[in-house]
C-alpha cells in the first residue's frame, strides 16, 4: 500500500532521518524529517499553471508548532492552536528566504509549503528540522526548484564552534556568558543563501568562520536529500520560461534614455515620479499588442535593473551620487518627547525612525508560552512600518511578517548590550515608529533604539549601530559592494546584508541572497566595509549624547534585594497574607522570584524603603551585641518582653532594665512603650536575652562601661 523511502545519517550528536511515501501522499512532495526525537512534516503543493496577469512569484510558507508535539495542551479559552506565534512567523521567514531565489527564473505558479511540528524532544530546535524537511519535500516534488538547500545552527563557546547546540544552550544568551553566538545558516552545495544571527560582540573573522563552519556542516545533509530524491523524486514539471526578449528589446529602445535620466535624480520622491513617467512613456511608445503582453512588467523591471546595476558596477555610480562605501548624512536627536522615559529621532538620508523607550516593573514582563515551556522576557522591541513612511496609501492592520522580522532583527542587535537584570531590574519596551523609509529601516531602529534606551538611563554596555550592505554582481563576475543601500538598490540588487554591532564587534548579522550565493571573499569584504560604516555611524550617534544621561523622572523606581530561598515562604505568608500586607502598608509593588530576588517598585522612594525594611525584618537574623529599637509588649514579675526585630520578641530581665534594684518592671515601664535594647545573646533553649541598662534610652547609644558603673 505504501511506497516508503527512508534515509538516515549521523549528524553531529544526533541521527537525522528523512522519510517519505507513507503520509500525505496527495501532496506533490511530503517529507518527515527527524533529528533526535524532534520530527517535522513538510508538505509541498504547486499549481500547474500561472494565474493570468500575475507578475510576481506567489510562494507561501507556513510553519506551525502543534502543542501535542511536546505533550502540552494550548493555553487560552479555546484550547487550540490559533494565530502564528512570533517564533512560528520568524521560522516561516527563515524557510522562505533561502528557497525563494532557487526557483527557476520566470516561474510564477503558486507554491505552498506547509511545515508542521509533530514531535519535539525539547533538545533539538524544530526550526532547523523544518528547513531541511521543506527542502527535501521541494526537491522530490517535481517543482522547478534548483536546490536542495540545508540549514544548521551554530554556537560559539571558548573559541570553538558548536553544531546544532541544544535549545537550553541557546535560550536567553545574555544570561549565559559562555555562549556568544546563535547563528542560523542555509545554503546550497556551492554557496551560502541565508544567514541570521544573534551574537555577543564577535569579530568579523569569528563571524565569517562561523558561516564557513556551518556551510561545511550542511554538506552531508544536502547529499542525504539528493540520495532521497534519486530514489523517489517525481518527474520534473515541464516548465519553460517565457521568452520575452523581443519585448525587452522594444522596451529598452523606447525608454532606456528616459529611465537613465530618471535614475539620475537623487531625491526619492522626485525620482519615483520620474521613473513612473518614464514607464508611462515607454508603454505609450509600444504597440497595442506589446502593451497587453503579460510580461511587460517584467521587461520594465529588467530595464530598471540594467540601468541601475550597470552604472554601479562599471562606473561606481549610485542612484544618489554617493561613492560605494559612503554613508548618507545622519542626524541624531534624543529627549524629543517630554513625558516618555526615553526617546530618539534617528535620521539617515531619507530613512527615519522615531524610537521610544518605556521602563516597567516585573508586572510588565512578557509571558511567552512555547513548546519548551512558559518563560518571561523583560526586553521587548516592537517595529511599526506605516504606509505614510513611503508616501503611500494603504490598509493599516496588525503587525505582519515583515514587521515581526525587522523587529526581531533589531531586538537581537540590542539585547547583547543590555545590563543584567540584577543590575537594572526593569522591564524594557522599545517601540520603533518608522516615519520615513528609503533603505534599511531595521538598522535605523537599531541606532534609534540604542539612543532611546540611553536617553532613558538604561546603562547599556556600549552603543550599537547597524548598516545595510548591498551587492550588485554581473554575469562576468564583476561586482560592487554598496554601503547603506537605498530601497531601489535593495529591490534591484543581489544581496541584502545587514550588520549591527558595537565598536568591539558584531551583535547581529542577517543576509539574504537573490542569486546562487556568494563566496567567502565577497562576504569578508562586505563585513570589513560594514565595520567601517558601523564605526562612522557610531561616531555620528555620539554627537547626540554629549553628557551623562539622567534617569527619567517619569519612570518607576525599582530596587532589588536578595533573600535566602528558605525565607521566601515567610515573606509571602499563608495564602499571600504577609506580602499583601507589605504592599498595602508600604505602597510599593513587590515581586519575588524563585531564586529569592525581590524587586521593589514605586515612584516614591519612601515606599520602597518601607517595604525593604518590612521584608528585611522578616528575613534577617538579629545580631549579638547590636542595639535595636523595640516596643514593650508584656510585663511580668521577672521582666519585660520587648518586640525588637520585626515580629521577634525577647526578654529584658528585671535586673537588666536599670542599674538599680526594681520591685517590678512596671516601676519604669508600661506596655506599648518604645525602648532601646541590646541583644546580649541566646540562652540554652534559644530564647533571646536583651538588656536596657547599658543603652542611653534617649539617644539609643551604648553607655560606656565607666558611666554605667557610676
Secondary structure, 3 states (H helix, E strand, C coil): CCCCEEEEEEECCEEEEEEECCCCCCCCEEEEEEECCEEEEEEEEECCCCCCCCCCCCEEEEEEECHHHHCCCCCCCCCCCCCCCHHHHHHHHHHHHHHHCCECCCCCCCEEEEEEEEECCCCCCHHHHHHHHHHHHHHHHCCCECCCCEEEEEEEECCEEEECCCHHHHCCHHHCCCCCEEEEEEECCCCEEEEEEEEEEECHHHHHHHHHHHHHHCHHHHHHHHHHHHHHCCCCCCCCCCCCHHHHHHHHHHHHHHHHHHCCCCCHHHHHHHHHHHHHHHHHHCCHHHHCCCCHHHHHHHHHHHHHHHHHHHHCCCCCCCCCCCCCCEEEEECCCCCCCEEEEEEECCEEEEEEEEEECHHHCEEEEECCEEEEECEEEEEEECHHHHCCCCCCCCCCHHHHHHHHHHHHHHHCCCCCCCCCCCEEEEEEEEEECCCCHHHHHHHHHHHHHHHCCCCCCCCCEEEEEEEEECCCCCEEEEECCCHHHHHHCCEEEEEEECCCCEEEEEEEECCCCECHHHHHHHHHHHHHHHHHHHHHHHCCCCCCCCCCCCCCEEEEEECCHHHHHHHHCHHHHHHHHHHHHHCCEEEECCCCEEEEEECCHHHHHHHHHHHHHHHCCCCCCCEEEEEEEEEECCEEEEEEECCEEEEEEHHHCCCCCCCCHHHCCCCCCEEEEEEEEECCCCCEEEECCCECCCCCCECCHHHHHC
